[in-house]
Amino acid sequence: MRFHLSAVVGSGLALLFLVLGAVQPYALELNLTDSEVTCLYAKWQMNFTISYETTNKTYKTVTISEPHNVTYKGSRCGNEKNVAKIMVHYGSALSWTVNFTKEAPDYLVDSISLSYNTSDSQFPDAAPKGIIYVSDSPGLKIPLNDIFRCNSLLTVTVPSVVQQYWDILLQAYVQNGTVSKNEFVCYEDKTTTPPVPIIHTTVPSPTTTPTPKEKPEVGIYSVKNDGVTCLLVTMGLQLNITQEKVSSVININPNSTGFTGSCTPQIAQLRLNNSRIKYLDFVFAVKNENRFYLKEVNVSMYLVNGSVFSVANNNLSSWDAPLGSSYMCKKEQVVSVSGTFQINTFDLRVQPFNVTEGKYSTAQDCSADDDNFLVPIAVGAALAGLLILVLLAYFIGLKRHHTGYEQF
């Protein structure tokens, strides 16, 4: 079922919007017409994850994606003199705008901007209250008379906001009222990168992980905020997926893996993606105002049978270290995200906060965790040994005491 909304915008410009129902509840479809002739067509999905400060100086995140209350006031077809524009308003919480300019023989996705209102109920306990504006300039050129297609997940990161777009069909400046059948396909959809090698091993139970044949190559990842490096991660990365007693081990090739992310004073995110992985998120948080840790891992990826495997866990407590330092672990480490998904890291070093001059700070080594674990064991063993000596001395003394009585 589709719900049809229509309105009249400007002189003789009819605006028709289709918000898809049960089949794709988060999809939007827009058909702008001028004098009943289509002049702009778009169908897409998107969401926004926003990090904001609260009254008690902590940070929260909110994801806005539901299209049910959207309006489209301000959208227009454009011409040689005026830009074409799509505007989407999520109540008073958020407004999103994309501008197109015509530069024959192409048209340009000139800018994407959004504003969000922390006074809205979508942002509980926000401080300060008010409207915040962010923007980005993709600079994407699309041939006139072509429709742009991108099914892959595209991520745009601006300060405090992560924007995600996928399943996109778009044509601005439609010629002669007919949407083109010639597709201009995004790089992510037509990439020829070979698939990541997968090792299949049959195991006796879902919790058994096969031994990988080789260590993954170490990748170096970084995130910048306003041109300044704010997050550093170095690691060899291996994914372990277990489904129906079959385990797949995937070594991530950093040379064919893209990365992006975002940084705020309390939350930092690294996102990886390639031809198989739609997204793999590592989310770091500050605790007790003096330490950081890996708080959350989210993954969505394609399996060899074409199905999508997705797992999320926002209650982790790995890679803990003091703020102002980095966390390092040369040996293999395992992060158990769920019963069916775990991450193995090699030669890990990470610093998600307080990066200075784009370099790692002094590292806290994971071997210190082992030392901290061994200390109580050693102390306990020493106390147990002491107790045994005391008991032996007691029984020897008791035996001698009884022997003395017998001789008397």
N, C-alpha and C positions, 0 to 999 in steps of 0.2 A: 504494500500500500504506500502511496506517496501523498504527501500533504502539499498542496499548492498555495503559495502566498503571492499576491500580486499587488503592485502599487503603481502610481503614476509619479514619475520624477521629471520635472522640467517640462518644456514645451514639446508635446507629442512623443515623449520618450516613455515607452512602456517597460516596466521592470517586472520580470517573472523570476521567482525563486522557487526552487524545489529542494525541500529538505527530505532526504531519504528516510524511510521508516524501518521496518523490521529487518530487512536484509542487511543494510549497512547503516546502523543507527547513528554513526558519527560522521557520515558523508554529507557534503554540501554540493549542490548543483545549481549553477547560476546561468541564466540565459537572458542577456540584456538585448532589447530590441529597440530600434528607432523606426518609427512608422511601420511597425509590425514586421520589420526585417531584422534578423539577428545581426548584431554588431560586435558582441563579445560573448564568448562561451567559456565556462570554467566548471570543472567538477574536481573536487579534491577532499582530502581529509587533513585535519591539523589539530594540534593541541599546544598548550603553553604551560610550562612549569616555572613558577615564579618564587624566588626566595625573598623574604622580607623580614625586617627587624620588628620585634615585638616590644611591648612596654617594659618587660623585665630584662631587656637587652640580649635576649636569645633570638634565634632565627627559626622561622617556620617556612615550609614550602606549600604551595597550593597549585594544583593542576586544573586548568580550565579547558574543557573540551566539548561539553554538551552544547549542541547547536539549537536546542529547542526554543530558547528565548532570544535568538539572534534577530537583528534587524539590519537593513542594508542601505540606510539613508546615506546619500552622497556618492553612490556608485554611478559611473557614467561611461559611455562608449568612447568618447574622445575623437579627435580628428587631427589634421595636420597642425593645427594651432593649439589645441588643448590636449592634455594628457588623458589617457584612459585610466580608469581607476576602479578598484574593487574595495569597498569598505564593509566591514563586518563588525557589528556592535553586540557584545555579550552583556546586555542590560547596561548598568552603570559601572560594571566591574572592569571591562576591557574593551578597547576599540582597536581594530587592526586594519591597516591600509596598505595596498600595494599599488604603485604607480607604474604605468607603461608609457613610453615615448616612442613615436614613430620616426625611424631613421631608415628610409628605403635604401636597400631592399630588405631591411630587417625591422623588427621592433625590439625594444629594450625593456627588460624588467629593471626599472630604474632604481626603485627604492622600496623597502619594506619597513614600515614603522608601526609601532603600537604604543598605546598609552593605557596604564592601568591605575585604578583608583583605590588606594588603600583605605579609603573611608567606607568602601562597600563591605557588606557582610561576608563576602568571599575571603576577606583578610581579617580574621578575628585577632584582636589585641594588637593590631598594627600600630606602630609609632615610628615616625610621625604620620599623620593622616594627610592625604593629598593625592594629586595626580602626578605620575611619573612617566616620562617619555623616553623611549629608546628607539633606535633605528639602525638599519643596515642597508648597504648598497650592493646587491648581488652582481649587477652589471652583466646579466645574462642576455645574450642576443639570440633571437629566434627569427628565422626567415618569415617574412610576410607570406600568407597563404599556407603556412604550415601550422599544425596543431602540436603543441608541446606535450610529450608524455613522459612521466616518471613515476613508476610504481615503487621504486626504492624509497627507503626512509631518508629524507634530507633533514639535516639538523643545522639550525642557525642559532649561534650563541651570542648574546649581547649581555652587558652587565646585568646580573641577577635574573636573567630570563633565558630559558632554553626553549626554542621553537622547533616543532617537528611537523614535517609535511610529507605526505605520501599519497599514492594512487592519484596522481595529478594528471588531468587533461585540461589544456588551456589554449585558447586562441583569442588574442586581442586583435582589434582592427579586422574583423571578419569581412572578407570581400564578397560583394554581391549577395549577402545574406545567407551564404552556404558555408557551414563549418567544413573545413578541409579534411580530407582523408589521408593527406600526406603527413606523416608523423616526423617530428623532430625529437629524437629520443635522447634523454639525458645520459650523461657519461656513465652514471652508476648502473643504469639498466643495460647498457651495451658493452660493459667492460669485458675484456677477454682474459682477465686474470684467471689462471688455472685454479681449480678448486683446492682448498686446503686438504692435504693428505689426511686420510682417516684410517685408523687401524681397527678392525673389527675382531672382537674376541668373545667367544661364548663362555659364560661364567656360571657357576652353580647357583648364585643368589644375586638379587639386585644390588646388594651392598658391596660386592666384590669388584675391585678395580684392576684391570689388566696392567701388566708392567709395560710401559711404553718402550719402543725400540730405540728411540733417540731423544736427547734433550732438545727442547725448542730453542730457536735462535733468540738471543736477547734483543729486545727492542727498547728504544729511547723515546719517551713521550713527554710532551710539555704543553701547558696551557698558558695563554697570555690574557691579561685583562688590561685594556687600554694600552697595549703594546709592551706591557711589563710582564715578565714571566712570574706566574703565581703558583704553579704546580709542576712538580717534576716526578716522573716515574721511570724507572729502569727495571726491566724484568724479562725473563723468558716465561712464556705463558702457555699453559697446557690445560685444555678443557676435557673433563671426563663426564660423559653422559651415559646413564644406564636406564634402559627401557626394555621391559619384557625379557629380562635376563640376558640382554645383549648390551655390551658396553662399547662405546666409541671413544677413542682417544684422539683429540684434535690438537695438533701443535700449531700455534698461531705464528704465521710468517709476518714479521713487522714490515717487510718490504712491500707487501700488498695489503696492508691494513691502514685505514685512515683513522684519524683521531681528532677529537675536539673536546670541549669541556667548558666549565665556568668556575668562577671563584667568588666567594663572599667571605666576610670575616669569620663566619661560623660553619659554612658548608662549602665543600669543593667537590667537583665532579670531573672524572675522566671518562669519555665515551669512545669506544673502539667500534669500528665496523669494517666489513669487507664483503666480498661477493657471497659469502655464506652467512655472515653474522649481520643481522639488521641493526642490532645495537648490543653492546656489552658495557654496562655502566659500573664504575667504581665510585661510590659516594663516601667522602670522608667528613667527619664532624669533629667539633671541639667538645671536650667534656671537662668539667670542673675548672674551666677557664685557664687550664695550664697544660693540657694534653690533647693529642689528636688520636684518632683511630679509624679503621675502616668500618663504617656503620652499615653500608648497604651495597648489595650487588643485584643488578637487574640484567637479564639476558633474554634476547629473542633472536632465534636463528633458524635456518632451514636445515632439516635433516635430509639424508640421502634419498628418502622416499618422497620428498617434496613437502612433507608436513612441517608445521612451524612448532618449534619447541620453545617454551617461555617459562621462566622461573624468576621469582623476586624474593629477596629476604632483606628486610630493613632493620634487623635486630642482631647484627653481627658485632663482634668486639675484637677484631684482629688488628695486627700491625700498630700496636699502641706505643706511643713515644711522646716525650715532652715537646710542647710547642717551642719553635725556634731550633729544633734539631730535625734530623731525618731518621727514618727507620731502615735498617739494613739486615738482610739475611741471605748469605751466600748459599746455604744449603737449601734443599727442596722443602717447601712449605705447602700445606694443604689448607684451603679454605672450604669448608663444607657448607655450601649454600642451601642444599636440600638433600633429601634422600636419593634423588636422581641426578644431582648435578654438583660437581666439586671442581675447584680450580687449584691447579698445582703451579707454584711459582718457583723460578730458579734465578739466582743472582739478583735478588730483589733489593731495590732501594727506592724509597718514596719520601717525598716531602710535599704535602698538600697546602701548607701554610707558611707564611713568613719566609719566603724565598728571597734571598738577597743577591743581587747582581746575577741572577740566572744560574746560581750555583747551589749545590747541596751544602747544608750546614753539617756540623759534627754529627756523626751517626750513633744511634743506639743500636747495638748489635743484638740479634735474637739470641745469641749464645748467653747473653745476660739473663734471659728468661730461663734458660736451662740451669744456669748457676743458681738463680733464685729458687728453682725447683729442687736442686740437689742439696742446698743448705739445710732445710728442715729434715731431709732424709738423713744427712750426716749427723746432725744434732741428735735426732731420735736414735740412731744406731749407737752413738756414743753413750747416751743415757741408758739404753738397754744393756750395753756392755758393763756399765758401772753398776747397774742394778744386779746383774748376774754375779759380779765380783763380791758385792755386799752379801748376797744370799749365800755364796760359797763360804765366805768368811764366817758367816753366822752359823752354818751347819757344821763346819770344822770345829769352831769353838764349842758348840753344843755337844759334839761327839766327845771331845776331850774332857768336858765337864762331867759327862756320864761315866767315862772311863775312870776318872778320879774317885768317884763314889764307889765303884765296884772294888777297887783296890783297898779302900779303907775298910 
